[in-house]
Amino acid sequence: MKKKLYLILTLLVILSTTNSCQKDDICPEATPTTPLLIIRFYDFNDPDDLKPAPRLNLIAEGQTDSLFVNEQTIDSIAIPLKTFQNSTEYQFIINVGEESEEEIPANSDVVDFSYAVNEVYVSKACGFKTEYLDLQAARETETPATNWIKNIQVEQTLINNEIRAHLYIYH
């Protein structure tokens, strides 16, 4: 009788533990997470043409190391925004590294991104993701006017995916 009772209890424990796992206890890789800010670089003189940013580096406010180091020329980037504040500031630096044949020095501009943070519940397994609302971007103006960023255009004020560019920088 004790063996039967022990066997039944063991069987009940096994069944209860295997049935407690649900499909959403593991967050699928395809589940949307907090999106990055997608930036495309365009030619200021010909706004329809992409214009890669040469040897671009980015340094976040309060940091000394570059978040993004590129020794080549690129026309778009994806960067994170702070999820615990309503603004993020980056220093965008072009022509970093060895001087080019044209002797173009490095040039740095500071851009401040402001937004509202909205936490969205995804699921029990995935937790929350952040959406950014009312995105705005402002470049600090230098005196004398040596900014390499000539204009910034916000294309999407709601950042909730990484499907298309959210912001255009003209230089």
Secondary structure as UniProt FT lines:
FT   HELIX           2..19
FT   HELIX           23..25
FT   TURN            29..30
FT   STRAND          37..42
FT   TURN            47..48
FT   STRAND          53..54
FT   STRAND          57..60
FT   TURN            61..62
FT   STRAND          68..69
FT   STRAND          73..74
FT   STRAND          76..79
FT   STRAND          87..94
FT   TURN            101..102
FT   STRAND          107..123
FT   TURN            124..126
FT   STRAND          127..139
FT   STRAND          151..154
FT   STRAND          167..170
//
